[in-house]
Amino acid sequence: MKAIEAALAYTSGLGIRSMEVPEWPIDGRPLKVFWKPMTLEERELIFKGGDMKLTDYAEVLFRKALDADGTKLFDLDDKIKLAKFVESGVVQRIALEILRSPKIEDLEKN
């Protein structure tokens, strides 16, 4: 096996991760946000090669947040609203979880 094959196998084995957002209930249940692993290219697009700005958290949700069917949760108009009108702590918490690399314990649970 080549090194790139091992790297790709690891990434595909991560699957789709998720978290509940109790602050944003839909039909009385916490919103569940799903996402696929973050790639270097995606990180570069989000951070535009520089330091992270607070509005980049909205960018993370815009680019990575999915529903259970794999459909993007937020469109471009939503990204602007996330940055300008939504309480920052929740946006930041979700974005940080998406940006976080899974730990060995997380992988063992899968």
PyRosetta script that sets phi, psi and omega in degrees:
from pyrosetta import init, pose_from_sequence

init()
pose = pose_from_sequence("MKAIEAALAYTSGLGIRSMEVPEWPIDGRPLKVFWKPMTLEERELIFKGGDMKLTDYAEVLFRKALDADGTKLFDLDDKIKLAKFVESGVVQRIALEILRSPKIEDLEKN")
pose.set_psi(1, 135.7)
pose.set_omega(1, 176.4)
pose.set_phi(2, -79.8)
pose.set_psi(2, 158.8)
pose.set_omega(2, 179.9)
pose.set_phi(3, -58.9)
pose.set_psi(3, -42.6)
pose.set_omega(3, -179.2)
pose.set_phi(4, -64.8)
pose.set_psi(4, -34.7)
pose.set_omega(4, 177.6)
pose.set_phi(5, -64.6)
pose.set_psi(5, -39.7)
pose.set_omega(5, 177.5)
pose.set_phi(6, -65.5)
pose.set_psi(6, -41.4)
pose.set_omega(6, 179.5)
pose.set_phi(7, -64.6)
pose.set_psi(7, -43.5)
pose.set_omega(7, 179.1)
pose.set_phi(8, -67.0)
pose.set_psi(8, -38.6)
pose.set_omega(8, 178.7)
pose.set_phi(9, -63.9)
pose.set_psi(9, -41.9)
pose.set_omega(9, 178.1)
pose.set_phi(10, -60.0)
pose.set_psi(10, -48.0)
pose.set_omega(10, -177.3)
pose.set_phi(11, -63.7)
pose.set_psi(11, -44.0)
pose.set_omega(11, 179.6)
pose.set_phi(12, -66.8)
pose.set_psi(12, -27.9)
pose.set_omega(12, 177.6)
pose.set_phi(13, -71.7)
pose.set_psi(13, -17.4)
pose.set_omega(13, 178.3)
pose.set_phi(14, -67.9)
pose.set_psi(14, -28.7)
pose.set_omega(14, 178.9)
pose.set_phi(15, 66.5)
pose.set_psi(15, -156.4)
pose.set_omega(15, -179.5)
pose.set_phi(16, -103.6)
pose.set_psi(16, 128.4)
pose.set_omega(16, 178.7)
pose.set_phi(17, -97.3)
pose.set_psi(17, 165.4)
pose.set_omega(17, -179.5)
pose.set_phi(18, -155.5)
pose.set_psi(18, 164.9)
pose.set_omega(18, 173.6)
pose.set_phi(19, -153.2)
pose.set_psi(19, 153.4)
pose.set_omega(19, 175.3)
pose.set_phi(20, -93.9)
pose.set_psi(20, 145.6)
pose.set_omega(20, 178.8)
pose.set_phi(21, -121.9)
pose.set_psi(21, 89.7)
pose.set_omega(21, -175.5)
pose.set_phi(22, -63.7)
pose.set_psi(22, -24.2)
pose.set_omega(22, -179.9)
pose.set_phi(23, -69.7)
pose.set_psi(23, -19.0)
pose.set_omega(23, -177.5)
pose.set_phi(24, -118.3)
pose.set_psi(24, 67.8)
pose.set_omega(24, -177.8)
pose.set_phi(25, -71.9)
pose.set_psi(25, 146.3)
pose.set_omega(25, 173.0)
pose.set_phi(26, -127.2)
pose.set_psi(26, 124.3)
pose.set_omega(26, -177.1)
pose.set_phi(27, 53.8)
pose.set_psi(27, 38.5)
pose.set_omega(27, 176.0)
pose.set_phi(28, 80.0)
pose.set_psi(28, 0.6)
pose.set_omega(28, 179.3)
pose.set_phi(29, -119.2)
pose.set_psi(29, 147.9)
pose.set_omega(29, 178.9)
pose.set_phi(30, -58.8)
pose.set_psi(30, 140.2)
pose.set_omega(30, 173.4)
pose.set_phi(31, -60.7)
pose.set_psi(31, 137.6)
pose.set_omega(31, 175.6)
pose.set_phi(32, -110.6)
pose.set_psi(32, 123.1)
pose.set_omega(32, -178.9)
pose.set_phi(33, -105.5)
pose.set_psi(33, 132.5)
pose.set_omega(33, 179.1)
pose.set_phi(34, -115.9)
pose.set_psi(34, 156.4)
pose.set_omega(34, 175.5)
pose.set_phi(35, -161.4)
pose.set_psi(35, 155.9)
pose.set_omega(35, 174.8)
pose.set_phi(36, -95.6)
pose.set_psi(36, 160.5)
pose.set_omega(36, -178.7)
pose.set_phi(37, -54.8)
pose.set_psi(37, 145.3)
pose.set_omega(37, 179.5)
pose.set_phi(38, -79.4)
pose.set_psi(38, 134.3)
pose.set_omega(38, 176.7)
pose.set_phi(39, -101.6)
pose.set_psi(39, 165.8)
pose.set_omega(39, 176.8)
pose.set_phi(40, -60.5)
pose.set_psi(40, -41.6)
pose.set_omega(40, -179.3)
pose.set_phi(41, -61.9)
pose.set_psi(41, -41.2)
pose.set_omega(41, 178.3)
pose.set_phi(42, -65.4)
pose.set_psi(42, -42.3)
pose.set_omega(42, 177.6)
pose.set_phi(43, -59.9)
pose.set_psi(43, -41.6)
pose.set_omega(43, 179.7)
pose.set_phi(44, -64.0)
pose.set_psi(44, -40.9)
pose.set_omega(44, 177.9)
pose.set_phi(45, -63.4)
pose.set_psi(45, -38.9)
pose.set_omega(45, -178.9)
pose.set_phi(46, -70.7)
pose.set_psi(46, -46.9)
pose.set_omega(46, -175.2)
pose.set_phi(47, -91.4)
pose.set_psi(47, -4.7)
pose.set_omega(47, 176.9)
pose.set_phi(48, 50.5)
pose.set_psi(48, 36.0)
pose.set_omega(48, 175.5)
pose.set_phi(49, 75.2)
pose.set_psi(49, 5.0)
pose.set_omega(49, -177.8)
pose.set_phi(50, -124.9)
pose.set_psi(50, -163.8)
pose.set_omega(50, 178.4)
pose.set_phi(51, -72.0)
pose.set_psi(51, 153.4)
pose.set_omega(51, -179.5)
pose.set_phi(52, -72.7)
pose.set_psi(52, 134.8)
pose.set_omega(52, 173.8)
pose.set_phi(53, -106.1)
pose.set_psi(53, 159.6)
pose.set_omega(53, -179.1)
pose.set_phi(54, -59.3)
pose.set_psi(54, -37.3)
pose.set_omega(54, 179.7)
pose.set_phi(55, -67.8)
pose.set_psi(55, -14.1)
pose.set_omega(55, 176.6)
pose.set_phi(56, -65.8)
pose.set_psi(56, -23.9)
pose.set_omega(56, 176.6)
pose.set_phi(57, -62.8)
pose.set_psi(57, -39.5)
pose.set_omega(57, 175.7)
pose.set_phi(58, -64.8)
pose.set_psi(58, -36.6)
pose.set_omega(58, 177.7)
pose.set_phi(59, -62.6)
pose.set_psi(59, -39.6)
pose.set_omega(59, 177.8)
pose.set_phi(60, -60.3)
pose.set_psi(60, -47.8)
pose.set_omega(60, 179.7)
pose.set_phi(61, -64.1)
pose.set_psi(61, -42.3)
pose.set_omega(61, 178.4)
pose.set_phi(62, -57.8)
pose.set_psi(62, -44.9)
pose.set_omega(62, -175.4)
pose.set_phi(63, -81.6)
pose.set_psi(63, -31.5)
pose.set_omega(63, -168.8)
pose.set_phi(64, -114.6)
pose.set_psi(64, -26.1)
pose.set_omega(64, -173.5)
pose.set_phi(65, -70.6)
pose.set_psi(65, 128.8)
pose.set_omega(65, -178.7)
pose.set_phi(66, -126.1)
pose.set_psi(66, 160.8)
pose.set_omega(66, 170.6)
pose.set_phi(67, -92.1)
pose.set_psi(67, -176.4)
pose.set_omega(67, -176.4)
pose.set_phi(68, -62.7)
pose.set_psi(68, -23.6)
pose.set_omega(68, 179.9)
pose.set_phi(69, -89.5)
pose.set_psi(69, -1.9)
pose.set_omega(69, -179.3)
pose.set_phi(70, 87.6)
pose.set_psi(70, 12.7)
pose.set_omega(70, 178.3)
pose.set_phi(71, -90.1)
pose.set_psi(71, 140.5)
pose.set_omega(71, 178.9)
pose.set_phi(72, -57.5)
pose.set_psi(72, 135.5)
pose.set_omega(72, 178.7)
pose.set_phi(73, -78.5)
pose.set_psi(73, -30.3)
pose.set_omega(73, -172.5)
pose.set_phi(74, -128.0)
pose.set_psi(74, 137.3)
pose.set_omega(74, 174.8)
pose.set_phi(75, -100.4)
pose.set_psi(75, -175.8)
pose.set_omega(75, -176.1)
pose.set_phi(76, -60.4)
pose.set_psi(76, -40.6)
pose.set_omega(76, 178.2)
pose.set_phi(77, -63.9)
pose.set_psi(77, -39.6)
pose.set_omega(77, 178.0)
pose.set_phi(78, -63.6)
pose.set_psi(78, -38.2)
pose.set_omega(78, 180.0)
pose.set_phi(79, -58.5)
pose.set_psi(79, -42.5)
pose.set_omega(79, 179.0)
pose.set_phi(80, -63.9)
pose.set_psi(80, -43.0)
pose.set_omega(80, 179.0)
pose.set_phi(81, -65.8)
pose.set_psi(81, -39.3)
pose.set_omega(81, 177.0)
pose.set_phi(82, -58.8)
pose.set_psi(82, -41.4)
pose.set_omega(82, -177.6)
pose.set_phi(83, -74.7)
pose.set_psi(83, -35.5)
pose.set_omega(83, -172.2)
pose.set_phi(84, -97.7)
pose.set_psi(84, -28.5)
pose.set_omega(84, -168.8)
pose.set_phi(85, -126.7)
pose.set_psi(85, -13.2)
pose.set_omega(85, -175.4)
pose.set_phi(86, -95.7)
pose.set_psi(86, 140.2)
pose.set_omega(86, 179.5)
pose.set_phi(87, -52.1)
pose.set_psi(87, 127.5)
pose.set_omega(87, -169.3)
pose.set_phi(88, -68.4)
pose.set_psi(88, -32.7)
pose.set_omega(88, -175.7)
pose.set_phi(89, -61.2)
pose.set_psi(89, -40.5)
pose.set_omega(89, -179.9)
pose.set_phi(90, -69.7)
pose.set_psi(90, -46.4)
pose.set_omega(90, 178.1)
pose.set_phi(91, -57.3)
pose.set_psi(91, -46.0)
pose.set_omega(91, -178.8)
pose.set_phi(92, -63.5)
pose.set_psi(92, -43.6)
pose.set_omega(92, -179.1)
pose.set_phi(93, -61.2)
pose.set_psi(93, -43.4)
pose.set_omega(93, 179.0)
pose.set_phi(94, -65.3)
pose.set_psi(94, -47.8)
pose.set_omega(94, -178.3)
pose.set_phi(95, -60.6)
pose.set_psi(95, -41.7)
pose.set_omega(95, -179.9)
pose.set_phi(96, -65.2)
pose.set_psi(96, -35.9)
pose.set_omega(96, 177.3)
pose.set_phi(97, -66.9)
pose.set_psi(97, -39.6)
pose.set_omega(97, 177.2)
pose.set_phi(98, -64.7)
pose.set_psi(98, -40.5)
pose.set_omega(98, -178.0)
pose.set_phi(99, -74.5)
pose.set_psi(99, -23.0)
pose.set_omega(99, -176.2)
pose.set_phi(100, -67.5)
pose.set_psi(100, 134.7)
pose.set_omega(100, 174.2)
pose.set_phi(101, -76.4)
pose.set_psi(101, 140.3)
pose.set_omega(101, 179.6)
pose.set_phi(102, -65.9)
pose.set_psi(102, 145.0)
pose.set_omega(102, 177.2)
pose.set_phi(103, -91.0)
pose.set_psi(103, 163.6)
pose.set_omega(103, 178.7)
pose.set_phi(104, -54.6)
pose.set_psi(104, -39.9)
pose.set_omega(104, -179.9)
pose.set_phi(105, -61.2)
pose.set_psi(105, -37.1)
pose.set_omega(105, 178.2)
pose.set_phi(106, -63.8)
pose.set_psi(106, -41.8)
pose.set_omega(106, -178.2)
pose.set_phi(107, -67.5)
pose.set_psi(107, -37.7)
pose.set_omega(107, -179.7)
pose.set_phi(108, -66.6)
pose.set_psi(108, -28.7)
pose.set_omega(108, 177.7)
pose.set_phi(109, -67.8)
pose.set_psi(109, -30.9)
pose.set_omega(109, 179.9)
pose.set_phi(110, -78.1)
pose.dump_pdb("model.pdb")
